[in-house]
Structure formats: C-alpha cells, structure tokens
Amino acid sequence: MAATQAGPISRESDRSLKSKFPELNVLIALVVIVATFEILGRVFMGDSFLFNTRTDVTGLFNEQRLQIIILQVSIVGIIAVGVTQVIISGGIDLSSGSVVGATAMIAMSFAQVSMVNGSPNPTAVFKGTEWLDLPVLVPLIIALGCGIIAGVTNGALVAYTRIPPFIATLGMMVTARGISKWITKGKPISFPTEAYTKIGSGMMPVVIFISIAILFHLIMTYTKYGKHSYAIGSNEEAARVSGIKVENHRILVYTIAACLAALAAVVVSSKNLTAQSGMGVMYELDAIAMAVIGGVSLSGGRGSIIGTVLGALIFGVIISGFTFMRLDAYYQEMVKGVIIVGAVVLDQWRQRSRSLRG
Amino acid sequence: MNDLILKIEGLTKYYGGVHALENVNFELRKGEHVAIMGDNGAGKSTFVRQLTGVEQPTRGKIVFNGNEVVFRSPIDAREAGIETVFQNLALADDLDVPSNLFLGREKILLNLGPFSILDFKGMRAATEAALKRTAVKIPDIGNMIRNMSGGQRQCVAIARTATFASKLIIMDEPTAALGVQETLQVENIIRTLKANGEPLILISHNMRQVFDLVDRIIVFRRGRIVANLRKEETSGEDVVSYITGAKTGAEFAEAV
C-alpha cells in the first residue's frame, strides 16, 4: 500500500494546539467572517452585526440575530451530523434531502387532525378520518421506520453490491423524491395535531440540533462505533483484517444518517405545519457542504462533529450577514458556492503539504 | 510430537482454475523461527492468507496448538492466537498507536453493544507495555500513524502482535519497504521475539536477513513446497537454486 512509501524521515511529533484541536482553522474562519460582517456593518450600514445597539433591550449581543443564525441551520444541521459520520467512514449520502421529503409526507399523514374548524381536514391523506388525531408517538415511530428502511437500503447497497456510495444514494435520492410526490400526487399535507406542532416550534429545532450534535460528538469520540467509523474511512482493508465487520458497520452508519434525516423531516414539517413533496430539496448538499467547510475530509477518516457544527454556524452567519447587509439571496448562494469549493481546495492543500513534508 | 505448534496437511487453494497452492504440508515447533521464501507468485502470500483466515482453503487440514481449526475470518485466527503483520501493514492512518493496536478488539469500559465506551487509559497502558516487550521505540503513541515514518509504522504493526498473548506470529515481508536503519530495528524486534521463545513465520526475499534470523527455510515454487532446509545445512546459493527451480528437494520430487 502506498502508505508504506511515505518517507523514511521521522517527523517530530506534532503536539501543538492545532493537532489537539484540528477544528481551530474552522473556528478562525468563523471568527473572521463574523468580524468581516461586523466591520462592513459599522462602515456601510451604521449598525452592529453582532452586538446589541438598541436601547429598549438589554444585553451585550444582538440575541435575536444570534438565535436566527443558529435556528436557520438547525434542521440541515441535524442532517449534517448524520452525513458527517457517513463521510468519516468513507462514504457519502446524497439521499438525505429526499428522505426528508418522503418522511415528512408519510409522517405527516399520520399526524393530521380529523376536523379543521368543524369540517373534515381538507388535506387528509386517509379519508373517512375518524381514527386520525393519533398520539404524536405514532408519526414519530413511522418517521423512524422510514429512516430505517431508507438507511438499511442505502447501507446494504453500498456494503454488498460494492457500487459506489455516490450511485447507491443517488438512486435513493431519486426514488425517495418520487415517493414523496406520489403519496398525494404532489398536494401538500397540512393541519397536524397540536402535539406534533410542538416538536419544531420556537427554538426547539436548535435544542434538537445541539442535543444530537453533542450525542454524536460523544459517540464518535468515545465509543467503539466512532473508532470503527474512523478506521473504515481511513483504511477499509486494515479494518477488515482487524476483524471489524465492515459491512454491518456501514449499514449501521447509513441507517443512523437516514434516521437523522427522518428526524429533520419531523422537525421541519412540524415547524412549517405542513409537509410538501418538495421538502428538503438541496438539504443533502447543504449538509455535505457544512461538513466539508467544517474540515471533514471527503476521502474519509478525518473530521469531527464539532467541525461540522462550526461549518453549520458559518453557513448561518453568511445567510444572516447577507440579510443584514440587505443583499439579495442570489448573492448568498453564489458566495456559498465559492466557500464550499474554497474549503475543499484548502483541505487538498493541507493534505498535499502534509504528504510532502511526510 | 507435542511440541508442534502448527501442523498443516494437504493445504490446497484454487482461484477458479488457478492452482495457487497445491497439497502443502508444513510443521512448526514451539519457539522455532521459520522463513518462507519463493519467487513472486510462488504462493507465499496465498499460504499466509489461508493460515490467517483472510481466505478459506479449498482443501486441507490445519492443526494449531493440538486442535484442528477452521478460520472463517481473521478474527477467528487471531482469537486462536495467530497474529499477522501484513505486507500492506493494515494500519489505519488516521488513528493513533493504541487505536491501531486494539483495532477490532478494543478494551471496553462500559459495554453498550456497538456504542460501547472505550477504555482509553487501559489501551494506552497496554500499548506502552507491548512496546516495551518488543523493544519498539515510538516517541509519542498519541501521534497519528499518518505522521510516522515507514519504520515506525512497521514497528507499530509488529508491536500489535505482541499486545495480545499470541501463540504464533506471521510476518509478510516486514522490511520490504524500509530503509537500512529501520530494517535493523525490525530485525532486532524479531530477535527479541526469538529470545522470548515466540514462534514465527517470516516471509522474506532478503537472503541475508533470512540466514541471520531463522532456524529453517521453506521454499515455495508454483504453489508447492520444494524444499525444507535447516539453516546450518544449506547456503544462499542452494536456496536460490531451489527458488529458481534448478533444484528440488528429494522428498518433494514427486510434487513437481
């Protein structure tokens, strides 16, 4: 294996701050971007991006803006956590956005109320709807089931047919989107039960995103699952001869990713009080972008949940910053594109300089 | 005969129509170091793959430590006590030394199935102990394999075999990719293993190394064993003529 050819010169062990906290670059990027908007704001808008300038509210920071920054990336952030562990284990998942769409449609069908303002729910998927108004646990379990089916399918395709994960999950992406359109022939599904609307109301998406991020940070850092994910992404053959059941592990990785996409589907449909067949379009790419910006290597083996959370925050800051500067959404997308490519180019440079030094 | 650690009878492996191994018989005694030599494609690595559970033989019997064994996976072989240093190292570049040593059999603090919590402290301590036992020097075991030299990587791979109470160590060309200094380092580790009485199968192309380190030399040619030579009773020239096919051991004459 090529690894053996790495030079004979032993490199000094690098125990600097950077090696202990590899997300430092991303954190610096985040601070720089925030500072840029702060300066631009002071100069051009006569207002502060980050700090509170109003006299009728107390507090050092502009809390409303901080809340929006994180709220608007929370739902994709949940997906990004799942995608991160897929990429670390050497895969990719393009299906998450479509899994959001299909799961939102299916779960919402079971979350509907039977009567709206005294007449039957006009968007009811199941007609003759006396048995609707189901406990909130039912749509949740159904969403989880959707995630498991999509994830096990993805994982089994990748693990056993040996087709590239890009293709396997592309298939799921197209199929799941088809399913989400087929259920109501494109019509939205609305009027969920009150309990269901609470899941994604207010700052709940943030709470869920942060909880999931902390949970998976711990899993990836301290458990066998995390260690094996890094090992498989780093050197699949080594993992296999070391006795790791690579196929089973892959299926678990993709299943967790799809279940997190299903969770995001519940949150987004609850937040919007409706499910539409087009829900989650482009989420998969935004999630991958957050991971990549956060330093997760597309070649596997490297990256962290902390990095992805920072990547998500960079996303949020850029969106909020452009709104703050009263720039059109078109510019946001253009800049987002540049940042994604830039992050990958930087990662490549880092790797190349590392292998040159090595 | 009870000092036999390994006895292989009639080991045969076909890949479709390709006869990679044909009726191989092999014995290894406790504490013995044996070299396997042969040209590329002679069946050395195939032999190792059958012995370590990476592949399953088409036919043949493996008696290890007095029991007949069938290895369905590398983990089976490892659990039986056969540790292998593979030609391609089989290390995960992005993990540190303890993680690599314990890959696939981590020490567990709290068992939660796949989400079991790892015992980092215990693994670090066991790593230090294993490095000491094999006289391997790694400046910082918390360093990722990616940042290590070829020699250090190889030492880690070898130290892995010593982390666990192995009964047999197999090394597949452990110094093929190393420089002079690093080769000496690995050879010293092998001598340490010999002094500790640990049996070893060494696959190597390096004639000097083989004559320096082992007790016995087995030569493979075209998937068969063609010679079984005690080191004292042979010479480099002799071995070469077996490898190239100029000569075939008397007791193997019918095999060729």
Chai-1 contact restraints between the chains, C-beta under 6 A:
chainA,res_idxA,chainB,res_idxB,connection_type,confidence,min_distance_angstrom,max_distance_angstrom,comment,restraint_id
A,M1,B,N88,contact,1.0,0.0,6.0,A-B,restraint_1
A,T4,B,G150,contact,1.0,0.0,6.0,A-B,restraint_2
A,T4,B,A177,contact,1.0,0.0,6.0,A-B,restraint_3
A,P8,B,S149,contact,1.0,0.0,6.0,A-B,restraint_4
A,P8,B,G150,contact,1.0,0.0,6.0,A-B,restraint_5
A,P8,B,G179,contact,1.0,0.0,6.0,A-B,restraint_6
A,S10,B,S149,contact,1.0,0.0,6.0,A-B,restraint_7
A,R11,B,N147,contact,1.0,0.0,6.0,A-B,restraint_8
A,S13,B,P139,contact,1.0,0.0,6.0,A-B,restraint_9
A,S13,B,D140,contact,1.0,0.0,6.0,A-B,restraint_10
A,S13,B,N143,contact,1.0,0.0,6.0,A-B,restraint_11
A,Y222,B,I117,contact,1.0,0.0,6.0,A-B,restraint_12
A,T223,B,F115,contact,1.0,0.0,6.0,A-B,restraint_13
A,T223,B,I117,contact,1.0,0.0,6.0,A-B,restraint_14
A,K224,B,E106,contact,1.0,0.0,6.0,A-B,restraint_15
A,K224,B,S116,contact,1.0,0.0,6.0,A-B,restraint_16
A,Y225,B,P114,contact,1.0,0.0,6.0,A-B,restraint_17
A,Y225,B,F115,contact,1.0,0.0,6.0,A-B,restraint_18
A,Y230,B,D94,contact,1.0,0.0,6.0,A-B,restraint_19
A,A231,B,A92,contact,1.0,0.0,6.0,A-B,restraint_20
A,A231,B,L103,contact,1.0,0.0,6.0,A-B,restraint_21
A,S234,B,A92,contact,1.0,0.0,6.0,A-B,restraint_22
A,S234,B,D93,contact,1.0,0.0,6.0,A-B,restraint_23
A,S234,B,D94,contact,1.0,0.0,6.0,A-B,restraint_24
A,N235,B,A92,contact,1.0,0.0,6.0,A-B,restraint_25
A,A238,B,A90,contact,1.0,0.0,6.0,A-B,restraint_26
A,A238,B,L91,contact,1.0,0.0,6.0,A-B,restraint_27
A,A238,B,A92,contact,1.0,0.0,6.0,A-B,restraint_28
A,V241,B,P74,contact,1.0,0.0,6.0,A-B,restraint_29
A,V241,B,A90,contact,1.0,0.0,6.0,A-B,restraint_30
A,S242,B,L103,contact,1.0,0.0,6.0,A-B,restraint_31
A,S242,B,G104,contact,1.0,0.0,6.0,A-B,restraint_32
A,G243,B,P74,contact,1.0,0.0,6.0,A-B,restraint_33
A,G243,B,I75,contact,1.0,0.0,6.0,A-B,restraint_34
A,G243,B,G104,contact,1.0,0.0,6.0,A-B,restraint_35
A,I244,B,G104,contact,1.0,0.0,6.0,A-B,restraint_36
A,G301,B,D94,contact,1.0,0.0,6.0,A-B,restraint_37
A,R302,B,D94,contact,1.0,0.0,6.0,A-B,restraint_38
